[in-house]
Amino acid sequence: MSSEDIQKLVHELDTYQVELEIQNEDLRQVQEELNTSRKRFSDLYDFAPVGYLTISDKGLIVECNLTAAEMLGGERGFLLNQPLSAFIAKEDQDILYNHRAKLLHSEGQQSFDLRMKNKQGAFFYAHVEGTVLADVDGDAGQFRMCIGDVTERKQAEEALTISEQKNKDAYKFLELIVDTIPVRLFWKDKKLNYLGCNRLFAQDAGCRDPEELVGANDYDMGWTVNADQYRKDDLEVIKSGKSKLNYEEPQTTPEGKQIWLSASKVPLRDAKDNIIGLLGVYEDVTQRKLEETELLKVQKLESLGRLAGGIAHNFNNILMSIMGNVSLAKMTVSPTDSIYERLTNAEEACFRAKDLAQQFLTFSKGGDPVMTTILVADLVKSSCQLALSGTTSSWECSIPEDLWNFYADANQIGQALTNILINADQAMPNGGKIKVCCQNVVSSETDNLPLKNGKYVKTSIRDQGIGIREEYLDSIFDPYFTTKATGNGLGLSSAYSILKKHEGCLIVESTSESGTVFSFYIPASTSDVELAEDAESQLLKSSGKILVMDDDKMVRDMIGVMLEHLGYHAAFAEDGEKALAKYVKAMQTNKPFDLVIMDLIIPDGMGGAEAIKKLLHIDPFARVIVSSGYSNDPVLSNYSKYGFVGVLAKPYHLNKLNVLLENIFNASNH
């Protein structure tokens, strides 16, 4: 090898050495950059805001970053080779295994949430992004997890879920309250369209569901005739911003029936206090209105009662004298004498006057009816014959064979029925047919009648008159109210009072140009009718000593004459104190009284009810008859309960007095 070749080779070696040094320098720079990058990556990996875990195919932790180690509450060295299941809530371990199984059979990643726990046992929610790592042979083996602590988010979601559930529960509860409260509730927008209502309101409107009313207005409802007034009230509330509370108004139902409402309306406001509509509520007070009307009628009758009772009492005392004198006068003349007929007419006039006084007495307080079981058919037919005899009206009865009996006072119910029949006849000046229909009914709350639940006999009287004008309907049962040229206005009010005392009712069931129907209800009786035997009255001369206590001298004188005519000796007292004094004096002189006739009511003195108590204390065997012009007084209805042995309702004639005295004395002799 020549020297040139050697030099050339040396030069090439020097050049290669320089290049090698340059390459080593570049390699060192690359290594330094690689180390720097590795350090940066390691820092990013270890201090990332999420945790990284690598799980072996056996479920062991083979790698983790510092964030994961901090989440799990231990050093990185402690976590390595620990089973991942130790850090998963027992209830959520299936979630992990199911998602890992899905990854092993498909590419991509799986996202899911589960509960994890740290070394100290504290649980937290983790959001997991999972992938499968292939080994050197390309087989799926390790499982890479990226976990983030989402406890706050989960707690917020749970709180939101709980809040939403509470809101749903509260809404359902509010809906339940709205649909359950026994009032009608609705709300409207400012255009007066319905936004909602409760079920009771929807039912009143003829709808099955409240949703059917949303968007509708009052003109779309069954109460179209009331729509203008309702909307006027609504606009007043919305424009003024003031509530309208507890006022009454009528409503026509979809079936055409008129009911009464107690309503309240208030402005509906938003969160900024702006009026956005109105809220309304009402309740059906039809039954209460009916009861108030009935109570008002009763109060009107009661206000007349005290006056009527006093007038009737004095009137009956006067009749007592007239009737007694007429009875005695008839006995002094021959039945063929013309004066006998005149006396008979006068006697009949007295009985008619007594019936008029009886109408007054039905208004007075007390006046318990003498209740017995009555055969309805006989009473109705006899009343028709009595009331319509000699009129231009005819009558027709419809009475079923299985009709129940009345439990009532025959005289009072007969009077009430007669008054209604006379009213029906007077409604037909040119005559016509009156139809009387009886039927069995069972009353309940749904009938809207002022009756207790139970069995009643309903009697309807239909005429063919011109009907009753609507403006008079509320007044027809008022005392002295009448639209007729003749009449005293007591007929219907008297009948009304009688029915009330029998725990029944009298109503105008219908009225039109084709006639009027009055219907009355009387409690039914399942007992058999007891038929009374007629007693023959013969004037037999008797003897005995009788004390008469009465505040009216004219009545005392008349009774004295009647007793003397029957053969008795009479003594008199003006009040209870004087009667007791005479009775005691007669006992002391061994000339006792055989009987006492006591007036029940003595103004400003001791009456019969008080006097008999004192008398029976003096003489437990005393026999006392109670007498009164208040023929409806409860003492007269239950006289034996108070210690009396008989009763005489003024006015009475000689025959009645005779029969009663004979019965009492004959009973004592046996």
C-alpha positions as CSV (number, residue, x, y, z in Angstrom):
1,M,0.0,0.0,0.0
2,S,1.5,3.3,-1.0
3,S,1.9,6.2,1.3
4,E,-0.8,8.1,-0.7
5,D,-3.2,5.3,0.0
6,I,-2.3,5.3,3.7
7,Q,-2.8,9.0,3.9
8,K,-6.0,8.8,2.1
9,L,-7.2,6.1,4.4
10,V,-6.1,8.2,7.4
11,H,-8.0,11.1,6.1
12,E,-11.1,9.0,5.6
13,L,-10.8,7.7,9.2
14,D,-10.5,11.2,10.5
15,T,-13.5,12.3,8.5
16,Y,-15.4,9.2,9.8
17,Q,-14.3,10.0,13.4
18,V,-15.6,13.6,13.0
19,E,-18.9,12.4,11.6
20,L,-19.1,9.7,14.3
21,E,-18.6,12.4,17.0
22,I,-21.3,14.5,15.3
23,Q,-23.7,11.6,15.3
24,N,-23.0,10.8,18.9
25,E,-23.7,14.4,19.8
26,D,-27.0,14.2,17.9
27,L,-27.8,10.9,19.6
28,R,-27.2,12.5,23.0
29,Q,-29.5,15.4,22.1
30,V,-32.1,12.9,20.9
31,Q,-31.7,10.9,24.0
32,E,-32.1,14.0,26.2
33,E,-35.2,15.0,24.2
34,L,-36.6,11.5,24.6
35,N,-35.9,11.6,28.3
36,T,-37.5,15.0,28.5
37,S,-40.6,13.7,26.6
38,R,-40.7,10.6,28.7
39,K,-40.6,12.6,31.8
40,R,-43.3,15.0,30.5
41,F,-45.5,12.0,29.5
42,S,-44.9,10.4,32.9
43,D,-45.9,13.6,34.6
44,L,-48.9,13.9,32.4
45,Y,-49.9,10.3,33.1
46,D,-49.3,10.4,36.8
47,F,-50.9,13.8,37.5
48,A,-53.7,13.6,35.0
49,P,-57.1,14.7,36.4
50,V,-58.4,11.2,35.8
51,G,-57.1,7.9,37.1
52,Y,-55.6,5.2,34.8
53,L,-55.6,1.6,35.7
54,T,-54.3,-1.4,33.7
55,I,-55.9,-4.7,34.7
56,S,-54.5,-8.1,33.9
57,D,-56.6,-10.9,32.4
58,K,-56.8,-12.2,36.0
59,G,-58.3,-9.0,37.3
60,L,-55.2,-7.7,39.0
61,I,-54.0,-4.1,39.0
62,V,-50.7,-4.2,37.1
63,E,-50.3,-0.5,36.5
64,C,-51.8,2.8,37.7
65,N,-51.1,6.5,37.8
66,L,-50.8,8.6,40.9
67,T,-54.3,10.1,40.4
68,A,-55.8,6.5,40.5
69,A,-53.7,5.7,43.5
70,E,-54.9,8.8,45.3
71,M,-58.5,8.0,44.4
72,L,-58.1,4.5,45.8
73,G,-56.4,5.9,48.9
74,G,-53.1,4.1,48.8
75,E,-49.5,4.2,47.5
76,R,-48.9,3.0,43.9
77,G,-46.8,0.1,45.2
78,F,-49.7,-1.0,47.5
79,L,-52.2,-1.1,44.7
80,L,-50.1,-3.2,42.3
81,N,-51.1,-6.8,42.1
82,Q,-54.2,-6.1,44.2
83,P,-57.5,-7.5,42.7
84,L,-59.6,-4.7,41.2
85,S,-62.8,-6.3,42.8
86,A,-61.5,-5.2,46.2
87,F,-62.1,-1.6,45.1
88,I,-65.5,-2.1,43.5
89,A,-68.8,-1.9,45.5
90,K,-70.2,-5.4,45.8
91,E,-73.5,-4.5,44.2
92,D,-71.7,-3.0,41.1
93,Q,-69.2,-5.7,40.4
94,D,-71.5,-7.3,37.8
95,I,-71.5,-3.9,35.9
96,L,-67.7,-4.1,35.5
97,Y,-67.6,-7.8,34.4
98,N,-70.5,-7.3,32.0
99,H,-68.8,-4.4,30.2
100,R,-65.4,-6.1,30.2
101,A,-67.0,-9.2,28.6
102,K,-68.5,-6.9,25.9
103,L,-65.0,-5.4,25.2
104,L,-63.4,-8.8,24.8
105,H,-65.9,-9.7,22.0
106,S,-65.9,-6.3,20.2
107,E,-63.6,-3.5,19.4
108,G,-63.9,0.0,20.7
109,Q,-64.6,1.1,24.2
110,Q,-67.3,0.9,26.9
111,S,-68.5,3.8,29.1
112,F,-70.3,3.1,32.3
113,D,-70.7,4.3,35.9
114,L,-70.2,2.3,39.0
115,R,-69.4,2.8,42.7
116,M,-65.8,2.3,43.9
117,K,-64.3,2.4,47.3
118,N,-60.9,3.4,48.6
119,K,-58.6,1.7,50.9
120,Q,-60.4,3.3,53.9
121,G,-63.8,1.9,52.7
122,A,-65.3,5.2,51.6
123,F,-67.4,4.9,48.5
124,F,-67.4,7.3,45.5
125,Y,-69.0,7.3,42.1
126,A,-66.6,6.7,39.1
127,H,-67.2,7.2,35.4
128,V,-65.2,4.5,33.5
129,E,-64.0,4.5,29.9
130,G,-62.7,1.0,29.3
131,T,-60.6,-0.5,26.4
132,V,-58.8,-3.8,25.9
133,L,-55.1,-4.0,25.3
134,A,-53.7,-6.6,22.9
135,D,-50.6,-8.6,24.0
136,V,-47.5,-9.1,21.9
137,D,-49.2,-11.9,20.0
138,G,-52.2,-9.7,19.2
139,D,-54.5,-11.5,21.7
140,A,-56.8,-9.5,23.9
141,G,-55.6,-9.7,27.5
142,Q,-55.2,-6.6,29.6
143,F,-58.0,-4.2,30.3
144,R,-57.3,-0.4,30.5
145,M,-59.6,1.7,32.6
146,C,-59.8,5.5,32.7
147,I,-61.8,6.6,35.8
148,G,-63.1,9.9,36.9
149,D,-64.6,10.8,40.2
150,V,-68.2,11.9,39.4
151,T,-69.6,11.7,43.0
152,E,-70.8,15.3,43.0
153,R,-72.5,14.9,39.6
154,K,-74.1,11.7,40.8
155,Q,-75.3,13.3,44.0
156,A,-76.6,16.3,42.0
157,E,-78.4,13.9,39.7
158,E,-79.9,11.9,42.6
159,A,-80.9,15.1,44.3
160,L,-82.5,16.2,41.1
161,T,-84.3,12.9,40.7
162,I,-85.5,13.1,44.3
163,S,-86.7,16.6,43.7
164,E,-88.5,15.7,40.5
165,Q,-90.1,12.8,42.3
166,K,-91.2,15.0,45.2
167,N,-92.6,17.5,42.7
168,K,-94.5,14.7,41.0
169,D,-95.8,13.4,44.3
170,A,-96.7,16.9,45.4
171,Y,-98.5,17.5,42.1
172,K,-100.4,14.2,42.4
173,F,-101.3,15.1,46.0
174,L,-102.4,18.5,45.0
175,E,-104.4,17.0,42.1
176,L,-105.9,14.5,44.6
177,I,-106.9,17.4,47.0
178,V,-108.4,19.4,44.1
179,D,-110.5,16.5,42.9
180,T,-111.5,15.4,46.5
181,I,-112.6,18.6,48.1
182,P,-116.4,18.9,48.1
183,V,-116.4,22.1,46.1
184,R,-116.2,23.0,42.4
185,L,-112.9,24.5,41.4
186,F,-111.8,26.1,38.2
187,W,-109.3,28.6,36.8
188,K,-109.3,30.8,33.6
189,D,-107.0,33.0,31.6
190,K,-107.5,36.7,31.0
191,K,-109.6,35.9,27.9
192,L,-111.9,33.9,30.2
193,N,-111.0,30.6,28.6
194,Y,-110.8,27.6,31.0
195,L,-107.3,26.5,31.9
196,G,-108.4,23.7,34.2
197,C,-110.8,22.5,36.8
198,N,-111.4,19.7,39.2
199,R,-113.6,16.6,38.5
200,L,-116.7,17.9,40.3
201,F,-116.7,21.0,38.1
202,A,-116.2,18.9,35.0
203,Q,-119.1,16.6,36.0
204,D,-121.4,19.7,36.5
205,A,-120.4,20.7,32.9
206,G,-121.3,17.3,31.6
207,C,-117.7,16.2,31.0
208,R,-116.0,13.0,32.1
209,D,-112.5,14.5,32.3
210,P,-111.3,18.0,33.3
211,E,-109.1,18.1,30.2
212,E,-112.2,18.3,28.0
213,L,-112.8,21.8,29.3
214,V,-109.4,23.3,28.6
215,G,-109.7,26.1,26.1
216,A,-113.5,26.3,26.3
217,N,-115.5,29.2,27.7
218,D,-118.9,29.6,29.4
219,Y,-120.8,29.9,26.2
220,D,-119.6,26.3,25.4
221,M,-121.1,25.0,28.7
222,G,-124.5,23.7,29.6
223,W,-125.2,26.9,31.5
224,T,-125.1,29.1,28.4
225,V,-128.1,31.2,29.8
226,N,-125.9,32.2,32.8
227,A,-122.7,32.8,30.7
228,D,-123.1,36.6,30.4
229,Q,-123.5,37.1,34.2
230,Y,-120.6,34.8,34.9
231,R,-118.3,36.6,32.5
232,K,-119.3,39.9,33.9
233,D,-118.3,38.8,37.3
234,D,-115.0,37.4,35.9
235,L,-114.1,40.7,34.2
236,E,-114.9,42.6,37.3
237,V,-112.4,40.5,39.4
238,I,-109.7,40.6,36.7
239,K,-110.0,44.4,36.0
240,S,-110.3,45.5,39.6
241,G,-107.8,42.9,41.1
242,K,-110.2,42.5,44.0
243,S,-111.8,39.2,45.1
244,K,-115.5,38.6,45.0
245,L,-116.4,36.3,47.9
246,N,-119.3,34.2,49.1
247,Y,-122.1,35.5,46.8
248,E,-125.0,33.4,45.6
249,E,-126.0,33.0,42.0
250,P,-128.3,30.6,40.0
251,Q,-127.0,28.0,37.5
252,T,-128.9,26.0,34.8
253,T,-127.5,22.5,34.6
254,P,-127.0,20.7,31.2
255,E,-130.2,18.8,32.1
256,G,-132.1,22.1,32.3
257,K,-132.5,22.0,36.1
258,Q,-131.9,25.3,38.1
259,I,-129.6,25.1,41.1
260,W,-128.1,27.6,43.4
261,L,-124.4,28.2,43.9
262,S,-122.3,29.9,46.6
263,A,-119.4,31.3,44.6
264,S,-116.0,33.0,45.2
265,K,-113.6,34.4,42.6
266,V,-110.1,35.7,43.2
267,P,-107.4,37.2,40.8
268,L,-104.8,34.7,39.6
269,R,-101.3,36.2,39.7
270,D,-97.9,35.2,38.4
271,A,-94.5,35.4,40.3
272,K,-94.3,39.1,39.4
273,D,-97.7,39.8,40.8
274,N,-99.2,40.3,37.4
275,I,-102.9,39.2,37.0
276,I,-103.0,36.3,34.5
277,G,-106.5,35.1,35.0
278,L,-108.8,34.1,37.9
279,L,-109.4,31.3,40.3
280,G,-113.0,30.4,41.1
281,V,-114.7,28.1,43.5
282,Y,-118.4,27.3,44.2
283,E,-120.5,24.9,46.1
284,D,-124.1,23.7,45.4
285,V,-126.3,25.2,48.1
286,T,-129.6,24.3,46.5
287,Q,-130.6,22.1,49.4
288,R,-129.6,24.8,51.9
289,K,-131.7,27.3,50.0
290,L,-134.7,25.0,50.1
291,E,-134.2,24.5,53.8
292,E,-133.9,28.3,54.4
293,T,-137.1,28.8,52.4
294,E,-138.9,26.2,54.4
295,L,-137.6,27.8,57.7
296,L,-138.8,31.2,56.6
297,K,-142.2,29.8,55.9
298,V,-142.3,28.2,59.3
299,Q,-141.2,31.4,61.0
300,K,-143.9,33.3,59.2
301,L,-146.5,30.8,60.5
302,E,-145.0,30.8,64.0
303,S,-145.2,34.6,64.1
304,L,-148.9,34.4,63.5
305,G,-149.3,31.5,66.0
306,R,-149.5,33.3,69.2
307,L,-152.1,35.8,67.9
308,A,-154.1,33.1,66.1
309,G,-154.2,30.9,69.2
310,G,-155.5,33.7,71.4
311,I,-158.1,34.7,68.9
312,A,-159.3,31.1,68.4
313,H,-159.5,30.6,72.2
314,N,-161.7,33.6,72.7
315,F,-163.7,32.8,69.6
316,N,-164.3,29.2,70.8
317,N,-165.5,30.6,74.1
318,I,-168.1,32.7,72.3
319,L,-169.1,29.7,70.1
320,M,-169.4,27.6,73.3
321,S,-172.1,29.9,74.6
322,I,-173.9,30.1,71.2
323,M,-173.7,26.4,70.5
324,G,-174.9,25.5,74.0
325,N,-177.8,27.8,73.9
326,V,-178.8,26.6,70.4
327,S,-178.6,22.9,71.6
328,L,-180.8,23.7,74.6
329,A,-183.2,25.8,72.5
330,K,-183.7,22.9,70.0
331,M,-184.8,20.7,72.8
332,T,-187.6,23.0,73.7
333,V,-189.3,23.0,70.2
334,S,-190.7,20.3,68.0
335,P,-188.6,19.1,65.0
336,T,-191.6,20.0,62.8
337,D,-191.6,23.6,64.0
338,S,-190.1,26.1,61.6
339,I,-187.9,27.5,64.4
340,Y,-186.2,24.1,64.7
341,E,-184.9,24.4,61.2
342,R,-183.5,27.8,61.9
343,L,-181.8,26.6,65.0
344,T,-180.3,23.7,63.1
345,N,-178.9,26.2,60.5
346,A,-177.5,28.2,63.3
347,E,-175.9,25.1,64.8
348,E,-174.3,24.2,61.4
349,A,-173.0,27.8,61.2
350,C,-171.4,27.3,64.6
351,F,-169.7,24.2,63.3
352,R,-168.4,26.1,60.2
353,A,-167.1,28.8,62.5
354,K,-165.5,26.1,64.6
355,D,-163.7,24.9,61.5
356,L,-162.5,28.4,60.8
357,A,-161.2,28.7,64.4
358,Q,-159.4,25.3,63.8
359,Q,-157.5,26.8,60.9
360,F,-156.3,29.5,63.2
361,L,-155.2,26.9,65.8
362,T,-153.0,25.1,63.3
363,F,-150.7,28.2,63.4
364,S,-150.3,28.2,67.1
365,K,-147.4,26.7,68.9
366,G,-147.8,23.1,70.1
367,G,-150.9,21.6,68.8
368,D,-149.6,18.1,68.6
369,P,-151.9,16.0,66.2
370,V,-153.7,13.0,67.7
371,M,-152.0,10.3,65.6
372,T,-153.8,7.2,64.5
373,T,-153.5,4.8,61.6
374,I,-155.9,6.0,58.8
375,L,-157.2,4.2,55.8
376,V,-156.2,6.7,53.0
377,A,-158.8,5.7,50.4
378,D,-161.7,6.4,52.7
379,L,-160.3,9.8,53.9
380,V,-159.5,10.9,50.3
381,K,-162.9,10.0,48.9
382,S,-164.9,11.5,51.8
383,S,-162.8,14.7,51.6
384,C,-163.5,15.0,47.8
385,Q,-167.2,14.5,48.4
386,L,-167.3,17.1,51.2
387,A,-165.2,19.7,49.5
388,L,-166.6,19.5,46.0
389,S,-170.3,18.8,46.7
390,G,-172.4,21.4,45.0
391,T,-169.6,22.8,42.9
392,T,-169.2,22.7,39.1
393,S,-166.0,20.6,39.4
394,S,-165.9,16.8,39.2
395,W,-163.3,14.6,40.7
396,E,-161.5,11.3,39.9
397,C,-159.3,9.2,42.3
398,S,-156.5,6.9,41.5
399,I,-155.7,4.7,44.5
400,P,-153.6,1.5,44.2
401,E,-154.8,-1.5,46.1
402,D,-151.4,-1.9,47.9
403,L,-151.4,1.7,49.1
404,W,-149.9,2.1,52.6
405,N,-151.9,3.7,55.4
406,F,-151.3,7.1,56.9
407,Y,-150.1,7.7,60.4
408,A,-151.8,11.0,61.1
409,D,-154.5,13.0,62.7
410,A,-157.6,12.2,60.6
411,N,-159.3,15.6,61.3
412,Q,-156.3,17.7,60.6
413,I,-155.3,15.8,57.4
414,G,-158.9,15.9,56.3
415,Q,-158.9,19.6,56.8
416,A,-155.6,20.0,54.8
417,L,-156.9,17.9,52.0
418,T,-160.2,19.8,51.9
419,N,-158.4,23.1,51.7
420,I,-156.3,22.0,48.8
421,L,-159.4,20.6,46.9
422,I,-161.2,23.9,47.5
423,N,-158.2,25.8,46.1
424,A,-158.2,23.5,43.1
425,D,-162.0,24.1,42.5
426,Q,-161.5,27.9,42.9
427,A,-158.7,27.7,40.2
428,M,-161.4,26.6,37.7
429,P,-164.2,29.2,37.7
430,N,-165.9,27.5,34.8
431,G,-165.6,24.0,36.3
432,G,-163.3,21.1,35.3
433,K,-162.0,17.8,36.5
434,I,-159.8,17.4,39.6
435,K,-157.6,14.3,39.6
436,V,-156.4,12.9,42.9
437,C,-153.6,10.3,42.7
438,C,-152.1,8.4,45.7
439,Q,-148.9,6.4,45.6
440,N,-146.3,4.8,47.8
441,V,-142.9,6.6,47.8
442,V,-139.6,6.1,49.6
443,S,-137.8,9.4,50.2
444,S,-134.0,9.9,50.2
445,E,-131.5,12.8,50.1
446,T,-131.4,12.7,46.3
447,D,-135.0,13.8,46.1
448,N,-134.2,17.3,47.5
449,L,-137.4,17.2,49.6
450,P,-137.6,18.6,53.2
451,L,-138.3,15.1,54.5
452,K,-136.5,12.5,56.6
453,N,-135.5,9.3,54.8
454,G,-138.3,6.8,54.9
455,K,-141.7,5.6,53.6
456,Y,-144.4,8.1,52.7
457,V,-147.8,8.2,51.1
458,K,-147.8,10.8,48.3
459,T,-151.1,12.4,47.4
460,S,-151.2,14.6,44.3
461,I,-154.2,16.9,43.4
462,R,-154.2,18.2,39.8
463,D,-156.6,20.8,38.6
464,Q,-157.3,22.2,35.1
465,G,-157.0,25.8,36.0
466,I,-154.8,28.5,34.6
467,G,-151.8,27.7,36.8
468,I,-149.9,29.9,39.2
469,R,-147.8,32.8,38.0
470,E,-144.1,32.3,38.8
471,E,-143.8,35.5,40.9
472,Y,-146.4,34.1,43.3
473,L,-144.8,30.7,43.9
474,D,-142.8,31.8,46.8
475,S,-145.8,33.3,48.6
476,I,-148.6,30.8,48.1
477,F,-148.1,29.2,51.5
478,D,-147.9,32.6,53.3
479,P,-150.8,33.4,55.7
480,Y,-153.4,35.6,54.2
481,F,-151.8,35.6,50.7
482,T,-154.4,35.1,48.0
483,T,-154.9,36.0,44.4
484,K,-158.7,35.4,44.5
485,A,-161.4,37.9,44.9
486,T,-162.9,35.7,47.7
487,G,-161.2,33.8,50.4
488,N,-159.1,34.6,53.4
489,G,-155.7,33.2,52.3
490,L,-155.6,30.7,55.1
491,G,-156.4,27.5,53.2
492,L,-152.9,26.6,51.7
493,S,-151.0,28.0,54.7
494,S,-153.1,26.0,57.1
495,A,-152.6,22.8,55.0
496,Y,-148.8,23.6,54.9
497,S,-148.7,24.0,58.7
498,I,-150.6,20.7,59.2
499,L,-148.3,18.8,57.0
500,K,-145.2,20.2,58.8
501,K,-146.6,19.1,62.1
502,H,-147.0,15.6,60.7
503,E,-143.3,15.6,59.6
504,G,-144.5,15.6,56.0
505,C,-144.5,18.4,53.5
506,L,-146.7,20.2,50.9
507,I,-145.1,21.3,47.6
508,V,-146.2,22.7,44.3
509,E,-145.0,19.9,42.1
510,S,-145.8,21.6,38.7
511,T,-147.8,24.5,37.4
512,S,-148.6,25.6,33.9
513,E,-151.3,26.9,31.7
514,S,-152.8,23.4,31.8
515,G,-153.2,23.4,35.5
516,T,-151.4,23.0,38.9
517,V,-150.4,20.0,40.9
518,F,-150.1,20.2,44.7
519,S,-148.5,17.1,46.3
520,F,-148.3,16.3,50.0
521,Y,-146.3,13.6,51.7
522,I,-147.4,11.9,55.0
523,P,-145.4,9.3,56.9
524,A,-146.7,5.8,56.1
525,S,-148.0,3.4,58.7
526,T,-147.7,-0.4,58.5
527,S,-150.3,-0.9,61.3
528,D,-153.8,-1.9,60.7
529,V,-156.6,0.6,60.9
530,E,-158.6,0.6,64.1
531,L,-162.3,1.2,63.2
532,A,-164.1,3.2,65.9
533,E,-167.7,2.3,66.8
534,D,-170.3,5.1,66.7
535,A,-171.7,5.7,70.1
536,E,-175.4,6.6,70.5
537,S,-176.0,9.7,72.5
538,Q,-179.1,9.8,74.7
539,L,-179.8,12.5,77.1
540,L,-180.2,10.7,80.4
541,K,-181.0,12.5,83.6
542,S,-178.2,12.0,86.2
543,S,-177.1,13.4,89.5
544,G,-173.8,14.6,91.0
545,K,-171.8,17.6,92.1
546,I,-169.5,19.1,89.5
547,L,-167.0,22.0,89.9
548,V,-166.5,24.2,86.8
549,M,-163.3,26.2,86.6
550,D,-163.3,28.8,83.7
551,D,-162.2,32.4,83.4
552,D,-165.0,33.4,81.1
553,K,-168.3,34.1,82.9
554,M,-170.4,33.5,79.8
555,V,-168.9,30.0,79.4
556,R,-169.4,29.3,83.1
557,D,-173.0,30.2,82.8
558,M,-173.5,28.1,79.7
559,I,-171.9,25.0,81.2
560,G,-174.0,25.5,84.3
561,V,-177.2,25.5,82.3
562,M,-176.1,22.4,80.4
563,L,-175.2,20.6,83.6
564,E,-178.4,21.6,85.3
565,H,-180.4,20.3,82.3
566,L,-178.6,16.9,82.6
567,G,-179.5,16.8,86.3
568,Y,-176.1,17.8,87.9
569,H,-175.5,20.4,90.5
570,A,-172.7,22.9,89.4
571,A,-170.4,25.2,91.4
572,F,-168.0,27.6,89.7
573,A,-164.5,29.1,90.1
574,E,-162.6,31.7,88.0
575,D,-159.1,30.2,88.3
576,G,-157.1,27.3,89.8
577,E,-156.5,28.8,93.2
578,K,-160.2,29.5,93.8
579,A,-161.1,26.0,92.4
580,L,-158.6,24.3,94.9
581,A,-160.0,26.4,97.8
582,K,-163.6,25.3,97.0
583,Y,-162.6,21.7,96.5
584,V,-160.8,21.6,99.9
585,K,-163.7,23.3,101.6
586,A,-166.2,20.8,100.1
587,M,-164.1,17.9,101.4
588,Q,-163.9,19.4,104.8
589,T,-167.7,19.7,105.0
590,N,-168.2,16.2,103.8
591,K,-169.9,17.4,100.6
592,P,-167.1,16.6,98.1
593,F,-167.3,17.2,94.4
594,D,-167.8,14.2,92.1
595,L,-166.0,15.8,89.2
596,V,-164.1,18.9,88.1
597,I,-164.1,20.5,84.7
598,M,-161.0,22.7,84.3
599,D,-160.2,25.2,81.6
600,L,-156.6,24.6,80.5
601,I,-155.6,28.2,79.9
602,I,-156.4,31.0,82.5
603,P,-154.8,34.3,81.5
604,D,-153.0,35.8,84.5
605,G,-154.0,32.9,86.7
606,M,-153.5,29.2,87.5
607,G,-154.6,27.1,84.6
608,G,-155.7,23.4,84.5
609,A,-152.2,21.9,83.9
610,E,-150.9,23.4,87.2
611,A,-154.1,23.1,89.1
612,I,-154.5,19.3,88.6
613,K,-151.0,18.6,90.0
614,K,-152.0,20.4,93.2
615,L,-155.4,18.8,93.3
616,L,-154.2,15.3,92.9
617,H,-151.8,15.9,95.7
618,I,-154.8,16.9,97.9
619,D,-157.0,14.1,96.6
620,P,-155.3,11.4,94.5
621,F,-158.8,10.0,93.5
622,A,-160.1,13.3,92.1
623,R,-161.7,13.0,88.7
624,V,-160.9,16.0,86.4
625,I,-161.9,16.8,82.8
626,V,-159.7,19.2,80.9
627,S,-161.4,21.7,78.6
628,S,-159.9,24.3,76.3
629,G,-160.5,26.5,73.2
630,Y,-156.9,25.5,72.2
631,S,-158.1,22.2,70.8
632,N,-154.7,21.5,69.4
633,D,-152.9,21.8,72.8
634,P,-150.6,18.8,73.5
635,V,-152.3,18.4,76.9
636,L,-155.6,17.6,75.1
637,S,-153.8,15.1,72.9
638,N,-152.3,13.2,75.9
639,Y,-154.7,14.2,78.7
640,S,-154.3,11.0,80.7
641,K,-150.6,11.6,80.9
642,Y,-151.3,14.7,82.9
643,G,-153.8,13.1,85.2
644,F,-157.1,14.0,83.5
645,V,-159.9,11.4,83.0
646,G,-161.4,13.1,79.9
647,V,-161.2,16.0,77.5
648,L,-163.7,18.5,76.1
649,A,-162.5,20.7,73.2
650,K,-164.5,23.9,73.0
651,P,-167.0,24.5,71.6
652,Y,-168.9,21.4,72.4
653,H,-172.7,20.7,72.4
654,L,-174.9,19.1,75.0
655,N,-174.8,15.6,73.6
656,K,-171.0,15.4,73.7
657,L,-171.0,16.6,77.3
658,N,-173.6,14.1,78.2
659,V,-171.8,11.1,76.7
660,L,-168.5,12.0,78.3
661,L,-170.0,12.4,81.8
662,E,-172.0,9.1,81.5
663,N,-168.9,7.2,80.4
664,I,-166.8,8.6,83.3
665,F,-169.4,7.9,86.0
666,N,-170.3,4.4,84.6
667,A,-166.6,3.5,84.5
668,S,-166.1,4.5,88.2
669,N,-169.2,2.5,89.2
670,H,-167.6,-0.7,87.7
